[in-house]
Amino acid sequence: MGHDAPLTPTRPGWGQSLYSGAAGVALLHAVRARTGEEDRDALRPWAAAMVKGPIQAAAEACGLYEGAPAVAYVLTFTHTSTATRALATLDTHLADVTRHRIKRAHARIDRGVLPTLGEYDLISGLTGLGAYHLHRGRKTELQDVLAYLVRLTEPTTAEAQHLPDWWTVDSPDLRPSPRWLGGHGNFGLAHGIAGPLALLATALRHGHTVPGQTQAITRICDWLDHWRTGTGSHTWWPDLITRAEHRQGELQRPGPRRPSWCYGTPGIARAQQLAGIALGDHDRQRQAEQALAGCVADDQQLAQLTDACLCHGWAGLIQTVFRAAADATDDELAAHLPRLHARLNEHLDHNGLPDGAGLMDGTAGIHLARLSGPINTTRTAPWDRCLLLTG
C-alpha cells in the first residue's frame, strides 16, 4: 500500500500542519527511517515542504498541530545536526509562546469567564503545548502548563449552576448554534477534558509534579464517573454534553457514539487508564481497560466507524488499543489487535485509501498505526506522544 502523494499545498500553512499537511507526512517518513523501514531519501521532500516559507510563530496561532510546535515536534524524530540547531531556536520561542498563552489563560480565569476550546485542548491549546514540553523534557514550561491545568479543574459557578472551569462557551464546531447557547462540556481526548487528564497523569507517571496535581486528576475522574453510563464491559462516556443535559444530570441520547480516538470512549478510557496507573488506583485502571475491551468487542459500536483515519477512524482506534494493551493488567486488549487490524484492512480493501496524505485525516496516520503491530510491536518510535497515548 503506497503512501506517497503529490507535494501540492491545499491551503495556507499546509506545510506546517501536523494534522493534514506536510509535517504529518514528514513524521511518517522520519519514523520509518528511524525504525529501518526506509532510508532518509523519502523524508527529504516532505521535510523541505514543511519548512518552506516563514514558520508560523504567532502565539495564538501556535498549537501542537500547526505552525512552530508542529515543525518542532517532527524535527525531534529526525536526529540531524540541522534539526538539532533548529530545535534550540524553536524551543526558546515555544517557551515564550507557552508563557504568553498561560498568562492570558490565568487572566481569563481571574475575570470569571469560561474558556474556549482552543485555550486548553490538545489540538490547539495549552495541553498540546504541554505535551510537546513533556516530550522534550522541558521541565519549567511543562510545570507551568500543569499548574494552569490544575487551576482549570477548580470549580466555578455560572448562571447558578456549578460548572467545571473547563466548560466551554463555544459550540463543538466553533460556530453559533441554538443547541449550544449555553456552551458545552467536552469529554474528548482531542478537544475535551480527557486531554488534560492524560497529560496530568502521564507527567505524574514520569515524576513531573506541581501542587494540586493529584487532586486535579481526581476531580476530572470524578466528573467522568458522574457521566459514565453502564458498568464493566458495557461502560461508555458521551463525547460532549449540552447545558440542558448538565442541568438535568442525565444524557439525552440512547447509546455510545463513534468509538474514536478523538471523541469516543477509546480515547476517554485510555486517559482514565493512565490516571489509574499514575495514582496507583488499580480499580480505575481495570475499569478503563474493561470499558475499552467492551467497546472494541461491540460490533454495533464498531459499525459507526466509517473511515480508516487516525483522528476518528480505524487507525486511531488501533493505536489507542495498542498503547492501552501495553499497560494493561491482562492480555484481553492485546487479543483484540489482530482482529482490529483485519477490520482496517477490510475497510481499505472496500473503500481504498483516503484522498489526503496527512497524519490525522490521511494515509500517513494509517501507515503509522500499522507500524504499531501486531507484528512490529517492538520497533515503533513513540510518535504518538502528540496523541497523548504513550504513557
N, C-alpha and C positions, 0 to 999 in steps of 0.2 A: 504494500500500500504506500504510494508515494506521498511526500509531504511538501514538495516544492510548489511554489505559486509565484506568479509574476510580482516583481517588486514595484507595484503600482499604488501610489498613495491614493486613498479614497476620501480623505478629509484632512484638514489642518491638524498637525500633531500626530499624524498616523505613525510616523517613525518612532515616536517616543511613547506609544501606547503599549503597555504590557497586556492590556485586556484584549485588544483586537488588531494591533498593529505589528510593526516590525520588531519591536522589543520582545514581544511574546514569542515570535518565531526564532529570534536570536537566542532566547533562553533555551528553547528546544535543542538547537544545534550545539550550544555550549555544553549542555548536559550530555548530549550524545557523544561529543568529543571527550568529555571528562570520563565517561564510562567506557570508552573504547569502541563505541558503536560506529563512529565515523571519524575522519580527520577534520582538521580545522578549516579546510577549504570551504566547506558548506556554510560555516559560520560567517565568513568574512563579508559577503554582500549584505547579509541581514544586519550585521553589526554596523556596517557603513551606513545603511539606510537609517538605522536607529539614531546615529549621531549627526546625520546630515542636517545642517542648519542650526540655528541657536537652540539650545536646550531650554525648555520651558521651566522657568525658575521662580515665577511669582508665587508668593506664599499660599494664597487662596486657591491657586490652580494646581498646586503640587500635592497629589495624593500618591499612594504607593503604586497605583496602576497607570499613572500619567506623568509625563514630564521628568524632571530630575530624579525623583525617587525611583521611578521605573527603570531609567537608564542605569542608575547606580546599582539597583538590585541585580540586573542582568550582568553587569560588569563583575560582580563578586564571583560569578561562576566561570569567568574566562581565564583568570590566572595568567595574565600577561603583564609585562612591565608597564606598558601603556595604560592598561586598566588600573594598575596599582596607583599610578600618578593621578589619573583622573579621579579615582575614588577618594584620594586625600582631599582634593578640592571639593568634590561633591559632598563628602561627609561634613565638611565645615559649613557649607551652605545649608545642608539639610538640618544641621543643628540650629541654625538661625531661623529657618522656616518653622521648625518644631516649637521653638521658644515663642515666636510670634503668634502661632495659632493657639498655643496653650494660654498665652496672655489674654487673647480675645475670648477664649472659652471661659476662663475664670471671670472675666468681666461680665460675660453674659449671665453666668450663674449668680454673680453679685446683684445683678439687676432683677433677678427672679423671673427671667424669661426662659421658656423652654427652647431646646436646641433644634436645629435642622439635622437631618440625617448626615449631611456632609461634615458636620463638626466632629463626630466621633466614630463613624463607621470604618470598616476595614478597607473598602474600595477607595474612598476619597478622603477619609478623615484621620483623626489622631490615632486610632487603633492601628491603621495601616502604617503610619509613620513609626509607631511604637514597635510593630512587627519588624520593620526594617532595622531599627536600632538594636533590637534583640538579636537579629541575625548578624549584625556587625559587631556585637559586643560593646556597644557604646552605652556605658552604664548611666552616665549623667542624664542623657537625653531620655533613655528608657525610664529611669526613675521619675523624671518629670511627667512623662506620659502616664505612668502608673498612678502617680499621686492625683493627677487630673481624673483618671477613671475611678479612683476611689471616691472622689468628690461627686462624680457623676451619679454614683449609686445612692447617694444620700437622698432621703425623701423630701419632696416638696409638696405644696398644695396649690392647686389651680381650680378655680370655679367650684370651691368647696369639695373637690374630690382629691383624695390623696393619690397623686400620680408619682411614679418614679421619675427622676430628673432626666432619664433618657427618653421619656415620652416626647415624640417629635411633633412639631407644629405643622409639618407639611404632609402631603399625601405620599404614598409609596413611589409614585412616578413623578413627584415634584411638580405636579400640575394641579390647579384648583379643581376641586370636585365636591359636590354636595355631600357625598358619602363620607368625606374626610374633613368636614368642617372643624371637628374637634381634634384634628391631628390623628396620630395612631401610635400604637405600641408595636414595635418591630422586633421579632424574635430571631431573625435570620443571622447566619454567620457572616454573610457578605455585608449587609446593611443594618443589622439589628444588634441586640444586646448579647447575642451569643459570641460575636466577635470580641468585644471587651472581655467577656468571661474567658474565652480561650487564651487571650493574651495575658490576662492577670494570672491564670492558672499555669500557663507554660513558663512565664517568668518566675513564679514561685517555685516551680519544679526545678528550675535551674539556679535557684538561690538568689534571685533578684527580688528584693522586698522593699516595701515602703510601709509606713504606719497605716493601719486600717485595711491592708490588702486582703487578709483572710476574711475579715468582716464583709468587705465588698463582694468577694466571691460568694459568700454565704447569702447575702441579700439577693444577688442575681439568681442564685439557685432556688431560693425560697419563692421568688416570683415565678420562675419556670415551674416549680412544683405546683403552685396555685393554678396554673393554666394547663397543667398536664391532664390529658384525657386517657383513661384506661390504665391497665396495670400490666406488668411483665412484658411479654412479647407483643401485647396489644396496645402498648403505650404510644401516644403521639402528641405533638405540640402544634399549635397553629403557626402559620407563617407570620401573621400580624393580627391585631385586634383593633376595632373601632372604639371611639369614646363610649358609644352606647353599650358595647359588649363589656367594657371595663366597668361602667356604671351598674350594669345588671349582674356582673360577676359570672357570666356564662357565655359560651360561644354560640353564634348563630349560624352554625354550619354542621353538616352531618358527619363528616369524617376528614381524615388527613388529606392534605394537598399533595402535589408532586413531590416525590422523595429525592430532593436535590441537595447538592452541597450548599447552594446559596441561601435558600429559604426554608428548606424542608426539615423533617425530622432527622435525617442523617447528620447534617451539619450541627444541629442543636444537640443531638445526642453525643456527638464527638466532643463538643465543648464541655458538656457535663461529665463525660468520662475523664477528660483532662482535669477538670475541677476535683473530681473524686480522687484521682491519683495524687494531685498536689496537696490536698487536705488530708490524705490518708483515710478518706471516707469510702470504705470498701463497698458499703451498701449502695451509695450513689454511683460508684463506678459500675457495679454489676447491673443496676437498674438501667443505666445508659446503654450498656452493652446488650442487654435483653431487648430494649426498645429498638436498637439498630438491627439486631438479628431478626426480630419480628417484622420489621419494615421490609428487609430485603427478601424475606420468605413469603411476603404477601403479594400475590400476583395482581390484585386489584390496585395496590399502590404502584407497583412497577409498570402497570399498563398506562399510567399517567405520564411516563417519560416518553417524549415524542422526538427527542434528538439525541445525538451522541456526545454533545459537547461537555466541557469541563464545568461550566457555570451551573447549568440546570439540566444536564443530561446524564447519560450512562457513564461517561468518563469521570465526572465529578463524584458520582455515587461510588464507583470502583475505588477511586483514590481515597475517599473517606473511609470506606470499609477496610482498605489495605492498611491504613495507618492505625485505625482503631483495633484491628486484629493483632497488630504487632504489640499492642499494650494490653490486650485482653487477658482476663483471668482463665480463659479456656480457649479451645480451638473452634468454637462454633462459628465465629465470624470468618475465620480463615477458610473454613469448609465451604462457605458460600462463594468465595472468589472465583473458582473455575467456572461456575455456572453464570456468574455475572459477566465474566469475560466472553463467554459463549453468547450471552444475550447481546452484548455490544457488537460482536462480530455478525450476529444475525441481523441486527439493525443496519449495520453498514452494508451487508450483502443486499438488503432490500431497498435501502434508501441512498446508498452512496455516501461520500464524504460531504461535509458542509462546504459551502462556497468559499468561505474565508479561510485564511491560513493562521489566524490569531490564536492566542493561548486559551482564552475563556470561551470564545464562540466559534472557534475554527479547528483546523486539523492539528495544530501544534499541541493543544491540550490533550487531544485524543491520543497522540503518539506518546506523550509523557506519561499518561495514565497506563498505557500498555507496557511501558518500561517497569511499572510497579508490580509486575507479577502476572500470573502466578509463577512464571519461570525466572524472571530477572529480579527476584526479591532482594538480593543482597548487593546489587550493583548500582542502585539508583542514588544519585546525589539528592540532597534534601531541597530540591527545587520548590517543593510545595510549602515552604515556610511562608510564602506570600498568601497561602490559603489558610494559614493558622491550623494546619492539620498535623504538622510534625511536632511531636512532643519533645 
